[in-house]
Amino acid sequence: MTKLRVGVIGCGRISVMHFGSIINIDGLELVACCDIKPERAEKVAKDLNINAYTDYVEMFEKENLDAVHICLPHYIHTDVAKVAFGYGIHVLSEKPMDVSYEKAESAVNMAKEKGVLYGIIFQCRYNNSARLVKNAVASGKLGKVLSASSTLTWSRSDEYYSNSDWKGTWDKEGGGVIIDQAIHSIDLTNWIIDSPVKAVSVSMANRGHDIVEVEDSADGLIIYENGAKYGFYCMNNYATDEPIEIKLQCEKGRVVFGYDDAYIYYNDGTIEEAHQDENIDKGMGGMTYWGFQHIRQIEQFYKAVRGEEPLEISGEEALKTHKLIMMLYDDGKMRP
Ligand SMILES: NC(=O)c1ccc[n+]([C@@H]2O[C@H](COP(=O)([O-])OP(=O)(O)OC[C@H]3O[C@@H](n4cnc5c(N)ncnc54)[C@H](O)[C@@H]3O)[C@@H](O)[C@H]2O)c1
């Protein structure tokens, strides 16, 4: 099997999950990394014996990449993806797609035109818990989802924001707790309900972070065309990163699940459950609240690059959640 040549742009916090996955997947050769902060790129390059760049265009010119992973601030995700598409390079981008719907949609269109794959990271869809629940709904075993709720109570300190030159800003992060943290629980619920959104009603505010512009708490109701109603609550003023909780009331049972565990209580008295794998590699240096499934999604992306199976979380698929996130901000009326 010819090895695929892979690069990573952005050597910040999340990049460890990408580097750790790429070097552990057969058939991939990590050849280069890029960060505008030279010391960050050089450190990774030295540790992993790859080439370091501060300019991604130079990396595209010199490295003959098959694929690139984008681990950058939100507002440049699609700008950089489009440059890669122009070089015929497949792209796997971190969530969210961008800070606007139009930019995300135009990147999806360009990837199609250029005939390259465009994947978006939503690694939580690869948790055993989420798979069990998605299959039980999609197969009809649970019947229709009637209502859903999700709760996210996490901690983002003032230092988390003051140590970053882009987080906490409307123009660069595109929002706060919704677009950055709760996006995963909102994506899971939206993916499982799997119906177009009819209406949203949202309240959002910055209630405890004086040093940032964006919302740090939000709640709302999302109404779907299939009749399902989904209420969410999220805030990042909590003392710790509590496990998230998603609940569903379905025609044939009810569900309680988070990233690690899922319990389905069917109306006929049977119970199904799923749990995190015991032997999953937690040694990549990431945060526990990110989950551990980047590697599963990255493996799936490269199966699609090799033409072995369709890409599961394509740009087109991710646009459904991106559209919803943008609707929440429009309705929240806090974004300038
Ligand atoms: N999937 C998850 O669970 C998860 C978790 C954390 C972060 N993320 C996402 O990962 C992305 C990065 O977040 P982070 O926390 O690692 O941010 P970060 O600020 O730690 O890292 C971003 C890096 O990009 C570099 N950079 C900025 N502009 C650049 C440019 N033009 N060219 C090259 N490098 C550039 C910065 O110097 C920095 O090192 C975001 O989209 C974030 O939402 C996803």
PDBQT file of the ligand as one rigid body, heavy atoms in Angstrom, charges set to zero:
ROOT
HETATM    1  N1  LIG A 401     -12.578  18.354  18.358  1.00  0.00    +0.000 N 
HETATM    2  C1  LIG A 401     -12.375  18.820  19.581  1.00  0.00    +0.000 C 
HETATM    3  O1  LIG A 401     -12.850  18.281  20.569  1.00  0.00    +0.000 OA
HETATM    4  C2  LIG A 401     -11.562  20.061  19.735  1.00  0.00    +0.000 A 
HETATM    5  C3  LIG A 401     -10.981  20.388  20.969  1.00  0.00    +0.000 A 
HETATM    6  C4  LIG A 401     -10.190  21.550  21.044  1.00  0.00    +0.000 A 
HETATM    7  C5  LIG A 401     -10.036  22.385  19.941  1.00  0.00    +0.000 A 
HETATM    8  N2  LIG A 401     -10.667  22.030  18.770  1.00  0.00    +0.000 N 
HETATM    9  C6  LIG A 401     -10.586  22.905  17.586  1.00  0.00    +0.000 C 
HETATM   10  O2  LIG A 401      -9.247  22.892  17.098  1.00  0.00    +0.000 OA
HETATM   11  C7  LIG A 401      -8.956  24.156  16.513  1.00  0.00    +0.000 C 
HETATM   12  C8  LIG A 401      -7.713  24.725  17.156  1.00  0.00    +0.000 C 
HETATM   13  O3  LIG A 401      -7.953  24.912  18.529  1.00  0.00    +0.000 OA
HETATM   14  P1  LIG A 401      -6.752  24.923  19.581  1.00  0.00    +0.000 P 
HETATM   15  O4  LIG A 401      -7.380  24.924  20.925  1.00  0.00    +0.000 OA
HETATM   16  O5  LIG A 401      -5.757  23.875  19.243  1.00  0.00    +0.000 OA
HETATM   17  O6  LIG A 401      -6.148  26.388  19.266  1.00  0.00    +0.000 OA
HETATM   18  P2  LIG A 401      -4.680  26.923  19.520  1.00  0.00    +0.000 P 
HETATM   19  O7  LIG A 401      -4.774  28.405  19.533  1.00  0.00    +0.000 OA
HETATM   20  O8  LIG A 401      -4.069  26.217  20.677  1.00  0.00    +0.000 OA
HETATM   21  O9  LIG A 401      -3.901  26.447  18.201  1.00  0.00    +0.000 OA
HETATM   22  C9  LIG A 401      -4.045  27.069  16.954  1.00  0.00    +0.000 C 
HETATM   23  C10 LIG A 401      -2.652  27.164  16.330  1.00  0.00    +0.000 C 
HETATM   24  O10 LIG A 401      -2.776  27.704  15.010  1.00  0.00    +0.000 OA
HETATM   25  C11 LIG A 401      -1.658  28.557  14.779  1.00  0.00    +0.000 C 
HETATM   26  N3  LIG A 401      -1.971  29.480  13.684  1.00  0.00    +0.000 N 
HETATM   27  C12 LIG A 401      -2.812  30.561  13.694  1.00  0.00    +0.000 A 
HETATM   28  N4  LIG A 401      -2.862  31.116  12.464  1.00  0.00    +0.000 NA
HETATM   29  C13 LIG A 401      -2.068  30.388  11.662  1.00  0.00    +0.000 A 
HETATM   30  C14 LIG A 401      -1.722  30.440  10.283  1.00  0.00    +0.000 A 
HETATM   31  N5  LIG A 401      -2.204  31.402   9.487  1.00  0.00    +0.000 N 
HETATM   32  N6  LIG A 401      -0.855  29.518   9.787  1.00  0.00    +0.000 NA
HETATM   33  C15 LIG A 401      -0.333  28.562  10.592  1.00  0.00    +0.000 A 
HETATM   34  N7  LIG A 401      -0.624  28.454  11.916  1.00  0.00    +0.000 NA
HETATM   35  C16 LIG A 401      -1.487  29.340  12.431  1.00  0.00    +0.000 A 
HETATM   36  C17 LIG A 401      -1.442  29.241  16.124  1.00  0.00    +0.000 C 
HETATM   37  O11 LIG A 401      -0.132  29.803  16.231  1.00  0.00    +0.000 OA
HETATM   38  C18 LIG A 401      -1.702  28.097  17.092  1.00  0.00    +0.000 C 
HETATM   39  O12 LIG A 401      -0.514  27.392  17.426  1.00  0.00    +0.000 OA
HETATM   40  C19 LIG A 401     -10.218  25.008  16.709  1.00  0.00    +0.000 C 
HETATM   41  O13 LIG A 401     -10.990  24.903  15.575  1.00  0.00    +0.000 OA
HETATM   42  C20 LIG A 401     -10.918  24.345  17.878  1.00  0.00    +0.000 C 
HETATM   43  O14 LIG A 401     -12.320  24.555  17.896  1.00  0.00    +0.000 OA
HETATM   44  C21 LIG A 401     -11.391  20.900  18.642  1.00  0.00    +0.000 A 
ENDROOT
TORSDOF 0
